[in-house]
Amino acid sequence: NEESVKLVRYLSSLPHLSESTLVDSVDKPLVCERVVSVVSSASSPKLDRFKANAAVEVKAESFVDVDASFVQGELFELVDQVPVQEDEKVLLGDGDNASDCSEEVKYEEPSPEVFDHVDLRADTRFTPITQRMHSIICNAMVCRSEVVLSRHNMDISKHDIFTLTGTNWLNDQIMEIYLATVSQRSLSVLNMHPLVHSMSTFFFSNLSTRGYSSVKRWTKEVDIFAYDMVLVPIHMDSHWSLASIDFRVPGVFYYDSLGNTIGTNTILTTLLHYLREEHMNKKGKEIDLSNYAKHTMDTPLQQNGSDCGVFCCKVADYLSRDLPLDFCQDDMRYFRKRMIFEILKGVLLEP
């Protein structure tokens, strides 16, 4: 048990696992056999993917004396870093586009301005950050515990929260939990907005590099066709963007805060192919895609190289409320701090 925990810690500490690093450090089936067993009762897209790739029987006996929540948190971090092997080829997070942002830079401290209680709003229609909200945010910044919250089968650490301060890059954990919160809001009985499902941050990279079979099980308990909208975060070349599948239009749409248009047709076509296979798998018949629109949409543009994750999250937020995308770069400092509070409390503010 102690050896296994040390193994998880060691692998999680590696900034980037290349094929050679994996071969030199530890045999992958051994990792699976020793570590996956602790969370046999847990479930998440990342974990299910890892179990599938492990190809070993999952048993709950190796970590009887170990704090399950601790090991589960460690395992999720491990899952995000272990390469997926297919046909003797190792694919990292975003396929051949693995980059610095994919390495998940770990920020050891927040940007100091987060402790300043000033009005960051460029547009006063937005809810102000009150003194109470500011205190909650600051307390999370100096929390002694590594993990500040656990929700949606995720442990969010203070280092994850630090990515929302200053001009830091948002990591997949923050993207994942924010989009999960957007989806959760749409399920409220008081919600008057579209019913929304959000895909994992790893969904599109797996779909585009490994095909439908690699994500087929990710919606085992979900019928995406019962929703009004599906949000698909996309991470390529150190950049976050968003695609949406809107069954009300119907159509597939792409939103990029850098205004990129190269490759967008391929992205949207990939999603249409996914819909065809998913519908056949779930419904047992072909879906008629002849009337589905396919467009790259006008999106508020970022003016720096660090706010793409925030833009992606806010586009998702606005789309989920059928609002026009009328925010801009000047709103980003405010949105970052507001998102910290929203994630900590699990509630999205309006407006």
FIMIMI-492862 format. One record per residue (C-alpha): residue in three letters; chain; x, y, z. Coordinates in Angstrom, 1 decimal. Each point is the difference from the previous one (the first is absolute). Layout:
! FIMIMI-492862
<atom r="ALA" c="A" u="X" v="Y" w="Z"/>
...
This chain:
! FIMIMI-492862
<atom r="ASN" c="A" u="0.0" v="0.0" w="0.0"/>
<atom r="GLU" c="A" u="2.7" v="2.5" w="1.0"/>
<atom r="GLU" c="A" u="2.0" v="-0.9" w="-3.1"/>
<atom r="SER" c="A" u="-3.1" v="0.6" w="-2.2"/>
<atom r="VAL" c="A" u="-0.7" v="3.4" w="1.5"/>
<atom r="LYS" c="A" u="3.7" v="1.0" w="-0.5"/>
<atom r="LEU" c="A" u="-0.4" v="-1.2" w="-3.6"/>
<atom r="VAL" c="A" u="-3.0" v="2.3" w="-0.6"/>
<atom r="ARG" c="A" u="1.8" v="2.9" w="1.6"/>
<atom r="TYR" c="A" u="3.0" v="-0.5" w="-2.1"/>
<atom r="LEU" c="A" u="-1.8" v="-0.3" w="-3.3"/>
<atom r="SER" c="A" u="-2.2" v="3.0" w="0.9"/>
<atom r="SER" c="A" u="3.0" v="2.1" w="0.7"/>
<atom r="LEU" c="A" u="1.4" v="-0.5" w="-3.5"/>
<atom r="PRO" c="A" u="-0.5" v="3.1" w="-2.1"/>
<atom r="HIS" c="A" u="-0.5" v="-2.0" w="-3.2"/>
<atom r="LEU" c="A" u="-0.1" v="-3.7" w="-0.7"/>
<atom r="SER" c="A" u="1.6" v="-0.8" w="-3.4"/>
<atom r="GLU" c="A" u="0.1" v="-3.5" w="-1.4"/>
<atom r="SER" c="A" u="3.6" v="-0.4" w="1.1"/>
<atom r="THR" c="A" u="-0.8" v="1.3" w="3.5"/>
<atom r="LEU" c="A" u="-2.8" v="-2.5" w="0.3"/>
<atom r="VAL" c="A" u="2.2" v="-2.9" w="-1.0"/>
<atom r="ASP" c="A" u="2.8" v="1.0" w="2.3"/>
<atom r="SER" c="A" u="-2.1" v="0.8" w="3.0"/>
<atom r="VAL" c="A" u="-2.6" v="-2.7" w="0.4"/>
<atom r="ASP" c="A" u="-1.9" v="-2.7" w="-1.9"/>
<atom r="LYS" c="A" u="-3.5" v="1.3" w="-0.8"/>
<atom r="PRO" c="A" u="-2.0" v="-3.2" w="0.8"/>
<atom r="LEU" c="A" u="1.7" v="0.0" w="3.4"/>
<atom r="VAL" c="A" u="-1.2" v="3.6" w="0.6"/>
<atom r="CYS" c="A" u="-3.5" v="-1.1" w="-0.9"/>
<atom r="GLU" c="A" u="0.0" v="-3.1" w="2.1"/>
<atom r="ARG" c="A" u="1.4" v="1.7" w="3.1"/>
<atom r="VAL" c="A" u="-1.8" v="3.3" w="-0.2"/>
<atom r="VAL" c="A" u="-3.3" v="-0.2" w="-1.9"/>
<atom r="SER" c="A" u="-1.3" v="-2.5" w="2.6"/>
<atom r="VAL" c="A" u="-0.5" v="2.7" w="2.6"/>
<atom r="VAL" c="A" u="-2.8" v="1.6" w="-1.8"/>
<atom r="SER" c="A" u="-2.0" v="-2.9" w="-1.4"/>
<atom r="SER" c="A" u="-3.2" v="1.6" w="1.3"/>
<atom r="ALA" c="A" u="0.9" v="3.5" w="-1.4"/>
<atom r="SER" c="A" u="-1.0" v="1.1" w="-3.5"/>
<atom r="SER" c="A" u="1.0" v="2.9" w="-2.3"/>
<atom r="PRO" c="A" u="0.8" v="0.2" w="-3.7"/>
<atom r="LYS" c="A" u="3.7" v="0.3" w="0.8"/>
<atom r="LEU" c="A" u="0.0" v="-3.0" w="2.3"/>
<atom r="ASP" c="A" u="-2.1" v="-2.1" w="-2.3"/>
<atom r="ARG" c="A" u="2.4" v="0.8" w="-2.8"/>
<atom r="PHE" c="A" u="2.9" v="-1.1" w="2.1"/>
<atom r="LYS" c="A" u="-1.7" v="-3.2" w="1.1"/>
<atom r="ALA" c="A" u="-0.8" v="-0.8" w="-3.6"/>
<atom r="ASN" c="A" u="3.6" v="0.5" w="-1.1"/>
<atom r="ALA" c="A" u="1.3" v="-1.9" w="3.0"/>
<atom r="ALA" c="A" u="-1.6" v="-3.3" w="-1.1"/>
<atom r="VAL" c="A" u="0.3" v="-1.4" w="3.5"/>
<atom r="GLU" c="A" u="-2.6" v="-1.2" w="2.5"/>
<atom r="VAL" c="A" u="-0.9" v="2.7" w="2.4"/>
<atom r="LYS" c="A" u="0.0" v="-1.1" w="3.6"/>
<atom r="ALA" c="A" u="-0.6" v="2.0" w="3.3"/>
<atom r="GLU" c="A" u="2.6" v="-1.5" w="2.3"/>
<atom r="SER" c="A" u="3.4" v="1.6" w="-0.5"/>
<atom r="PHE" c="A" u="-0.7" v="3.2" w="1.9"/>
<atom r="VAL" c="A" u="-2.2" v="-1.1" w="2.9"/>
<atom r="ASP" c="A" u="2.0" v="2.0" w="2.5"/>
<atom r="VAL" c="A" u="0.5" v="3.1" w="-2.1"/>
<atom r="ASP" c="A" u="-2.2" v="3.1" w="-0.1"/>
<atom r="ALA" c="A" u="-2.1" v="-0.6" w="-3.1"/>
<atom r="SER" c="A" u="-0.6" v="3.6" w="-0.8"/>
<atom r="PHE" c="A" u="3.7" v="0.8" w="0.1"/>
<atom r="VAL" c="A" u="0.9" v="-2.9" w="-2.3"/>
<atom r="GLN" c="A" u="-2.9" v="0.8" w="-2.3"/>
<atom r="GLY" c="A" u="1.2" v="3.6" w="-0.4"/>
<atom r="GLU" c="A" u="3.6" v="-1.3" w="-0.6"/>
<atom r="LEU" c="A" u="-1.3" v="-2.5" w="-2.6"/>
<atom r="PHE" c="A" u="-2.0" v="2.6" w="-1.9"/>
<atom r="GLU" c="A" u="3.2" v="2.0" w="-0.4"/>
<atom r="LEU" c="A" u="1.8" v="-3.2" w="-1.1"/>
<atom r="VAL" c="A" u="-2.7" v="-0.8" w="-2.5"/>
<atom r="ASP" c="A" u="0.3" v="3.4" w="-1.7"/>
<atom r="GLN" c="A" u="3.8" v="-0.6" w="-0.6"/>
<atom r="VAL" c="A" u="0.2" v="-3.7" w="-1.0"/>
<atom r="PRO" c="A" u="0.3" v="-0.2" w="-3.8"/>
<atom r="VAL" c="A" u="-2.6" v="-2.2" w="-1.9"/>
<atom r="GLN" c="A" u="1.5" v="-2.7" w="-2.1"/>
<atom r="GLU" c="A" u="-1.5" v="-1.0" w="-3.3"/>
<atom r="ASP" c="A" u="1.6" v="-2.0" w="-2.8"/>
<atom r="GLU" c="A" u="3.5" v="0.3" w="1.6"/>
<atom r="LYS" c="A" u="-0.4" v="3.8" w="-0.1"/>
<atom r="VAL" c="A" u="-0.2" v="2.2" w="3.1"/>
<atom r="LEU" c="A" u="-2.5" v="2.8" w="-0.1"/>
<atom r="LEU" c="A" u="0.2" v="2.8" w="2.5"/>
<atom r="GLY" c="A" u="-3.0" v="2.1" w="1.2"/>
<atom r="ASP" c="A" u="-0.6" v="1.8" w="-3.2"/>
<atom r="GLY" c="A" u="1.5" v="-2.4" w="-2.5"/>
<atom r="ASP" c="A" u="3.1" v="1.2" w="-1.8"/>
<atom r="ASN" c="A" u="-0.8" v="3.6" w="1.2"/>
<atom r="ALA" c="A" u="1.2" v="-0.6" w="3.6"/>
<atom r="SER" c="A" u="1.5" v="3.3" w="1.1"/>
<atom r="ASP" c="A" u="1.0" v="2.1" w="3.0"/>
<atom r="CYS" c="A" u="-3.6" v="0.6" w="1.0"/>
<atom r="SER" c="A" u="-0.5" v="-3.8" w="-0.1"/>
<atom r="GLU" c="A" u="2.7" v="-0.4" w="2.6"/>
<atom r="GLU" c="A" u="-2.3" v="1.7" w="2.5"/>
<atom r="VAL" c="A" u="2.3" v="2.6" w="1.5"/>
<atom r="LYS" c="A" u="-0.4" v="-0.2" w="3.8"/>
<atom r="TYR" c="A" u="-0.2" v="3.5" w="1.5"/>
<atom r="GLU" c="A" u="1.5" v="0.0" w="3.5"/>
<atom r="GLU" c="A" u="-1.7" v="3.2" w="1.1"/>
<atom r="PRO" c="A" u="-2.8" v="2.3" w="-1.2"/>
<atom r="SER" c="A" u="0.7" v="3.3" w="-1.7"/>
<atom r="PRO" c="A" u="0.0" v="2.6" w="2.8"/>
<atom r="GLU" c="A" u="-2.7" v="2.3" w="-1.5"/>
<atom r="VAL" c="A" u="-2.6" v="-2.6" w="0.9"/>
<atom r="PHE" c="A" u="0.3" v="1.2" w="3.6"/>
<atom r="ASP" c="A" u="-1.0" v="3.6" w="-1.0"/>
<atom r="HIS" c="A" u="-3.6" v="0.7" w="0.5"/>
<atom r="VAL" c="A" u="-0.7" v="2.4" w="-2.8"/>
<atom r="ASP" c="A" u="-2.8" v="0.2" w="-2.5"/>
<atom r="LEU" c="A" u="1.3" v="-1.8" w="-3.1"/>
<atom r="ARG" c="A" u="-3.2" v="0.5" w="-2.0"/>
<atom r="ALA" c="A" u="0.4" v="1.8" w="-3.4"/>
<atom r="ASP" c="A" u="-3.8" v="-0.4" w="-0.3"/>
<atom r="THR" c="A" u="-2.1" v="0.9" w="3.0"/>
<atom r="ARG" c="A" u="-2.9" v="-2.3" w="-1.0"/>
<atom r="PHE" c="A" u="2.0" v="-2.9" w="1.4"/>
<atom r="THR" c="A" u="-0.4" v="-1.1" w="3.7"/>
<atom r="PRO" c="A" u="2.7" v="1.8" w="2.1"/>
<atom r="ILE" c="A" u="2.5" v="-2.1" w="2.0"/>
<atom r="THR" c="A" u="-1.2" v="0.8" w="3.6"/>
<atom r="GLN" c="A" u="2.3" v="0.0" w="3.1"/>
<atom r="ARG" c="A" u="-1.5" v="-3.4" w="1.0"/>
<atom r="MET" c="A" u="0.8" v="-1.5" w="-3.4"/>
<atom r="HIS" c="A" u="3.5" v="1.5" w="0.0"/>
<atom r="SER" c="A" u="0.6" v="-1.6" w="3.5"/>
<atom r="ILE" c="A" u="-1.1" v="-3.4" w="-1.3"/>
<atom r="ILE" c="A" u="2.4" v="0.3" w="-2.9"/>
<atom r="CYS" c="A" u="2.9" v="1.2" w="2.1"/>
<atom r="ASN" c="A" u="-0.6" v="-2.9" w="2.5"/>
<atom r="ALA" c="A" u="0.3" v="-2.5" w="-2.8"/>
<atom r="MET" c="A" u="3.3" v="1.6" w="-1.1"/>
<atom r="VAL" c="A" u="1.6" v="-0.6" w="3.4"/>
<atom r="CYS" c="A" u="-1.7" v="-3.2" w="0.9"/>
<atom r="ARG" c="A" u="2.3" v="-2.5" w="1.7"/>
<atom r="SER" c="A" u="-1.7" v="-2.9" w="-1.6"/>
<atom r="GLU" c="A" u="1.2" v="-1.0" w="-3.5"/>
<atom r="VAL" c="A" u="-3.5" v="-0.8" w="-1.1"/>
<atom r="VAL" c="A" u="-2.5" v="2.9" w="0.3"/>
<atom r="LEU" c="A" u="-3.1" v="-1.8" w="-1.3"/>
<atom r="SER" c="A" u="-1.2" v="-3.3" w="-1.3"/>
<atom r="ARG" c="A" u="-2.9" v="0.0" w="-2.4"/>
<atom r="HIS" c="A" u="-1.1" v="-1.7" w="-3.3"/>
<atom r="ASN" c="A" u="2.5" v="-2.9" w="0.7"/>
<atom r="MET" c="A" u="2.8" v="2.5" w="0.1"/>
<atom r="ASP" c="A" u="2.4" v="1.3" w="2.6"/>
<atom r="ILE" c="A" u="0.9" v="3.6" w="-0.6"/>
<atom r="SER" c="A" u="3.2" v="1.2" w="1.6"/>
<atom r="LYS" c="A" u="1.0" v="3.5" w="0.9"/>
<atom r="HIS" c="A" u="2.6" v="-0.3" w="-2.8"/>
<atom r="ASP" c="A" u="-2.9" v="-0.5" w="-2.4"/>
<atom r="ILE" c="A" u="-1.7" v="3.1" w="1.4"/>
<atom r="PHE" c="A" u="3.3" v="1.9" w="-0.4"/>
<atom r="THR" c="A" u="-0.4" v="-0.4" w="-3.8"/>
<atom r="LEU" c="A" u="-2.8" v="2.5" w="0.2"/>
<atom r="THR" c="A" u="2.1" v="2.7" w="1.4"/>
<atom r="GLY" c="A" u="2.1" v="2.6" w="-1.9"/>
<atom r="THR" c="A" u="0.6" v="-1.1" w="-3.6"/>
<atom r="ASN" c="A" u="0.6" v="-3.7" w="0.8"/>
<atom r="TRP" c="A" u="-1.2" v="-2.7" w="-2.4"/>
<atom r="LEU" c="A" u="-3.1" v="-1.8" w="1.1"/>
<atom r="ASN" c="A" u="0.6" v="-3.8" w="0.4"/>
<atom r="ASP" c="A" u="-2.4" v="-2.8" w="-1.0"/>
<atom r="GLN" c="A" u="-1.2" v="-0.4" w="3.6"/>
<atom r="ILE" c="A" u="-1.4" v="3.5" w="0.1"/>
<atom r="MET" c="A" u="-1.4" v="-0.3" w="-3.5"/>
<atom r="GLU" c="A" u="-1.6" v="-3.3" w="0.9"/>
<atom r="ILE" c="A" u="-1.7" v="1.1" w="3.3"/>
<atom r="TYR" c="A" u="-1.2" v="3.3" w="-1.4"/>
<atom r="LEU" c="A" u="-1.7" v="-1.6" w="-3.0"/>
<atom r="ALA" c="A" u="-1.4" v="-2.7" w="2.3"/>
<atom r="THR" c="A" u="-1.5" v="2.8" w="2.1"/>
<atom r="VAL" c="A" u="-1.5" v="1.5" w="-3.1"/>
<atom r="SER" c="A" u="-1.6" v="-3.3" w="-0.8"/>
<atom r="GLN" c="A" u="-1.2" v="-0.5" w="3.6"/>
<atom r="ARG" c="A" u="-1.7" v="3.4" w="-0.1"/>
<atom r="SER" c="A" u="-2.1" v="-1.0" w="-3.0"/>
<atom r="LEU" c="A" u="-1.4" v="-2.9" w="1.9"/>
<atom r="SER" c="A" u="-1.5" v="2.2" w="2.7"/>
<atom r="VAL" c="A" u="-3.8" v="0.0" w="0.2"/>
<atom r="LEU" c="A" u="0.1" v="3.7" w="0.0"/>
<atom r="ASN" c="A" u="2.1" v="0.2" w="-3.2"/>
<atom r="MET" c="A" u="-1.7" v="1.7" w="-2.9"/>
<atom r="HIS" c="A" u="3.0" v="-0.5" w="-2.3"/>
<atom r="PRO" c="A" u="1.0" v="-2.9" w="-2.3"/>
<atom r="LEU" c="A" u="0.8" v="-3.4" w="1.4"/>
<atom r="VAL" c="A" u="3.7" v="-0.4" w="-0.4"/>
<atom r="HIS" c="A" u="2.5" v="-2.8" w="0.1"/>
<atom r="SER" c="A" u="3.8" v="0.7" w="0.1"/>
<atom r="MET" c="A" u="2.5" v="-2.4" w="-1.3"/>
<atom r="SER" c="A" u="3.3" v="-0.7" w="1.7"/>
<atom r="THR" c="A" u="3.0" v="2.1" w="-0.9"/>
<atom r="PHE" c="A" u="1.6" v="-3.2" w="-1.3"/>
<atom r="PHE" c="A" u="-3.0" v="-1.0" w="-2.2"/>
<atom r="PHE" c="A" u="0.9" v="1.8" w="-3.2"/>
<atom r="SER" c="A" u="3.7" v="-0.9" w="0.0"/>
<atom r="ASN" c="A" u="-0.8" v="-3.7" w="0.4"/>
<atom r="LEU" c="A" u="-2.8" v="0.2" w="-2.6"/>
<atom r="SER" c="A" u="2.2" v="1.7" w="-2.6"/>
<atom r="THR" c="A" u="3.1" v="-2.2" w="0.5"/>
<atom r="ARG" c="A" u="-1.4" v="-3.3" w="1.0"/>
<atom r="GLY" c="A" u="-3.5" v="-0.1" w="-1.5"/>
<atom r="TYR" c="A" u="-3.5" v="-0.6" w="1.3"/>
<atom r="SER" c="A" u="0.9" v="-3.2" w="1.8"/>
<atom r="SER" c="A" u="2.2" v="1.8" w="2.4"/>
<atom r="VAL" c="A" u="-2.9" v="2.2" w="1.3"/>
<atom r="LYS" c="A" u="-2.9" v="-2.4" w="-0.5"/>
<atom r="ARG" c="A" u="-0.2" v="-0.9" w="3.7"/>
<atom r="TRP" c="A" u="0.3" v="3.6" w="1.2"/>
<atom r="THR" c="A" u="-3.7" v="0.5" w="-0.5"/>
<atom r="LYS" c="A" u="-1.1" v="-3.4" w="1.2"/>
<atom r="GLU" c="A" u="-2.3" v="1.6" w="2.6"/>
<atom r="VAL" c="A" u="-0.9" v="3.0" w="-2.1"/>
<atom r="ASP" c="A" u="-2.3" v="0.5" w="-3.0"/>
<atom r="ILE" c="A" u="1.4" v="3.2" w="-1.6"/>
<atom r="PHE" c="A" u="-3.0" v="0.1" w="-2.3"/>
<atom r="ALA" c="A" u="-2.3" v="0.7" w="3.0"/>
<atom r="TYR" c="A" u="1.8" v="3.4" w="0.5"/>
<atom r="ASP" c="A" u="-0.5" v="3.3" w="-1.8"/>
<atom r="MET" c="A" u="3.8" v="0.6" w="-0.3"/>
<atom r="VAL" c="A" u="3.3" v="-1.8" w="0.4"/>
<atom r="LEU" c="A" u="3.1" v="2.0" w="0.8"/>
<atom r="VAL" c="A" u="3.4" v="-1.3" w="-1.2"/>
<atom r="PRO" c="A" u="3.1" v="1.6" w="1.3"/>
<atom r="ILE" c="A" u="3.0" v="-0.3" w="-2.4"/>
<atom r="HIS" c="A" u="3.6" v="0.2" w="1.0"/>
<atom r="MET" c="A" u="2.5" v="0.2" w="-2.9"/>
<atom r="ASP" c="A" u="3.4" v="1.7" w="-0.4"/>
<atom r="SER" c="A" u="-0.1" v="1.5" w="3.5"/>
<atom r="HIS" c="A" u="-3.4" v="1.6" w="-0.7"/>
<atom r="TRP" c="A" u="-3.5" v="-0.5" w="1.4"/>
<atom r="SER" c="A" u="-3.0" v="0.4" w="-2.3"/>
<atom r="LEU" c="A" u="-3.6" v="-1.2" w="0.1"/>
<atom r="ALA" c="A" u="-2.3" v="-1.9" w="-2.3"/>
<atom r="SER" c="A" u="-3.8" v="-0.4" w="0.6"/>
<atom r="ILE" c="A" u="-2.5" v="-2.4" w="-1.3"/>
<atom r="ASP" c="A" u="-3.4" v="1.7" w="0.0"/>
<atom r="PHE" c="A" u="-2.8" v="-2.5" w="-0.7"/>
<atom r="ARG" c="A" u="-2.6" v="2.9" w="-0.1"/>
<atom r="VAL" c="A" u="1.5" v="1.6" w="-3.1"/>
<atom r="PRO" c="A" u="1.3" v="-2.7" w="-0.8"/>
<atom r="GLY" c="A" u="3.7" v="0.5" w="-0.6"/>
<atom r="VAL" c="A" u="3.6" v="-0.1" w="1.1"/>
<atom r="PHE" c="A" u="1.8" v="3.2" w="0.8"/>
<atom r="TYR" c="A" u="3.5" v="1.1" w="0.8"/>
<atom r="TYR" c="A" u="1.2" v="2.8" w="2.2"/>
<atom r="ASP" c="A" u="3.6" v="1.2" w="0.1"/>
<atom r="SER" c="A" u="1.2" v="3.0" w="1.9"/>
<atom r="LEU" c="A" u="3.0" v="0.3" w="-2.3"/>
<atom r="GLY" c="A" u="-2.2" v="0.1" w="-3.1"/>
<atom r="ASN" c="A" u="1.6" v="-3.1" w="-1.5"/>
<atom r="THR" c="A" u="-1.8" v="-1.4" w="-3.0"/>
<atom r="ILE" c="A" u="2.7" v="-2.5" w="-1.1"/>
<atom r="GLY" c="A" u="-1.1" v="-3.6" w="0.7"/>
<atom r="THR" c="A" u="-3.4" v="1.0" w="1.3"/>
<atom r="ASN" c="A" u="-1.8" v="-1.9" w="-2.7"/>
<atom r="THR" c="A" u="1.8" v="-3.2" w="1.0"/>
<atom r="ILE" c="A" u="-1.0" v="0.6" w="3.6"/>
<atom r="LEU" c="A" u="-3.6" v="0.4" w="-0.8"/>
<atom r="THR" c="A" u="-0.1" v="-2.9" w="-2.4"/>
<atom r="THR" c="A" u="1.6" v="-2.2" w="2.7"/>
<atom r="LEU" c="A" u="-2.9" v="0.9" w="2.3"/>
<atom r="LEU" c="A" u="-2.6" v="-0.8" w="-2.7"/>
<atom r="HIS" c="A" u="1.6" v="-3.4" w="-0.5"/>
<atom r="TYR" c="A" u="-0.1" v="-0.5" w="3.8"/>
<atom r="LEU" c="A" u="-3.7" v="0.8" w="0.0"/>
<atom r="ARG" c="A" u="-0.6" v="-2.5" w="-2.8"/>
<atom r="GLU" c="A" u="1.8" v="-2.8" w="1.9"/>
<atom r="GLU" c="A" u="-1.4" v="0.9" w="3.4"/>
<atom r="HIS" c="A" u="-3.6" v="0.1" w="-1.3"/>
<atom r="MET" c="A" u="0.5" v="-3.4" w="-1.6"/>
<atom r="ASN" c="A" u="1.5" v="-1.4" w="3.2"/>
<atom r="LYS" c="A" u="-2.7" v="1.5" w="2.3"/>
<atom r="LYS" c="A" u="-3.1" v="0.0" w="-2.2"/>
<atom r="GLY" c="A" u="0.8" v="-2.8" w="-2.4"/>
<atom r="LYS" c="A" u="-0.7" v="2.1" w="-3.1"/>
<atom r="GLU" c="A" u="1.5" v="2.6" w="-2.2"/>
<atom r="ILE" c="A" u="-0.3" v="3.7" w="0.9"/>
<atom r="ASP" c="A" u="-1.0" v="2.4" w="-2.8"/>
<atom r="LEU" c="A" u="2.8" v="2.6" w="-0.1"/>
<atom r="SER" c="A" u="-1.1" v="1.5" w="-3.3"/>
<atom r="ASN" c="A" u="-1.5" v="3.1" w="1.7"/>
<atom r="TYR" c="A" u="2.8" v="0.5" w="2.5"/>
<atom r="ALA" c="A" u="1.8" v="3.4" w="-0.2"/>
<atom r="LYS" c="A" u="3.8" v="0.1" w="0.3"/>
<atom r="HIS" c="A" u="1.4" v="3.5" w="0.7"/>
<atom r="THR" c="A" u="3.0" v="1.8" w="1.6"/>
<atom r="MET" c="A" u="-1.6" v="2.7" w="2.2"/>
<atom r="ASP" c="A" u="1.0" v="3.5" w="0.8"/>
<atom r="THR" c="A" u="1.6" v="-0.1" w="3.4"/>
<atom r="PRO" c="A" u="1.4" v="2.7" w="2.3"/>
<atom r="LEU" c="A" u="3.7" v="0.2" w="-0.6"/>
<atom r="GLN" c="A" u="2.7" v="-0.2" w="2.6"/>
<atom r="GLN" c="A" u="2.8" v="2.6" w="-0.1"/>
<atom r="ASN" c="A" u="2.7" v="-2.1" w="1.7"/>
<atom r="GLY" c="A" u="1.4" v="-3.5" w="0.0"/>
<atom r="SER" c="A" u="-1.4" v="-1.2" w="3.4"/>
<atom r="ASP" c="A" u="-3.8" v="0.5" w="0.2"/>
<atom r="CYS" c="A" u="-1.2" v="-2.6" w="-2.5"/>
<atom r="GLY" c="A" u="-1.2" v="-2.3" w="2.8"/>
<atom r="VAL" c="A" u="-2.1" v="2.8" w="1.6"/>
<atom r="PHE" c="A" u="-1.5" v="1.0" w="-3.4"/>
<atom r="CYS" c="A" u="-0.8" v="-3.7" w="-0.6"/>
<atom r="CYS" c="A" u="-1.8" v="-0.3" w="3.3"/>
<atom r="LYS" c="A" u="-1.9" v="3.2" w="-0.4"/>
<atom r="VAL" c="A" u="-1.1" v="-0.9" w="-3.5"/>
<atom r="ALA" c="A" u="-1.4" v="-3.2" w="1.5"/>
<atom r="ASP" c="A" u="-1.7" v="1.9" w="2.8"/>
<atom r="TYR" c="A" u="-1.6" v="2.5" w="-2.4"/>
<atom r="LEU" c="A" u="-1.1" v="-2.7" w="-2.5"/>
<atom r="SER" c="A" u="-1.6" v="-2.0" w="2.8"/>
<atom r="ARG" c="A" u="-2.2" v="3.0" w="0.8"/>
<atom r="ASP" c="A" u="-0.7" v="0.9" w="-3.7"/>
<atom r="LEU" c="A" u="1.7" v="3.4" w="0.5"/>
<atom r="PRO" c="A" u="1.9" v="2.0" w="-2.7"/>
<atom r="LEU" c="A" u="3.8" v="-0.2" w="0.4"/>
<atom r="ASP" c="A" u="0.3" v="3.6" w="0.9"/>
<atom r="PHE" c="A" u="3.0" v="-0.1" w="2.4"/>
<atom r="CYS" c="A" u="3.6" v="0.9" w="-0.8"/>
<atom r="GLN" c="A" u="3.6" v="-0.1" w="1.1"/>
<atom r="ASP" c="A" u="-0.6" v="2.8" w="2.5"/>
<atom r="ASP" c="A" u="-2.3" v="-2.3" w="2.0"/>
<atom r="MET" c="A" u="2.6" v="-2.8" w="0.4"/>
<atom r="ARG" c="A" u="1.6" v="1.2" w="3.3"/>
<atom r="TYR" c="A" u="-3.5" v="0.2" w="1.6"/>
<atom r="PHE" c="A" u="-1.1" v="-3.3" w="-1.5"/>
<atom r="ARG" c="A" u="3.1" v="-1.8" w="1.3"/>
<atom r="LYS" c="A" u="-0.7" v="1.1" w="3.6"/>
<atom r="ARG" c="A" u="-3.7" v="-0.7" w="-0.3"/>
<atom r="MET" c="A" u="0.7" v="-3.5" w="-1.4"/>
<atom r="ILE" c="A" u="2.0" v="-0.7" w="3.1"/>
<atom r="PHE" c="A" u="-2.9" v="0.7" w="2.2"/>
<atom r="GLU" c="A" u="-2.5" v="-1.8" w="-2.2"/>
<atom r="ILE" c="A" u="2.2" v="-3.2" w="0.0"/>
<atom r="LEU" c="A" u="0.5" v="0.2" w="3.7"/>
<atom r="LYS" c="A" u="-3.7" v="0.3" w="0.7"/>
<atom r="GLY" c="A" u="-1.2" v="-2.1" w="-2.9"/>
<atom r="VAL" c="A" u="-2.5" v="2.7" w="-1.1"/>
<atom r="LEU" c="A" u="0.2" v="2.2" w="-3.1"/>
<atom r="LEU" c="A" u="-0.9" v="3.6" w="0.4"/>
<atom r="GLU" c="A" u="-2.4" v="1.9" w="-2.3"/>
<atom r="PRO" c="A" u="0.5" v="2.4" w="-1.5"/>
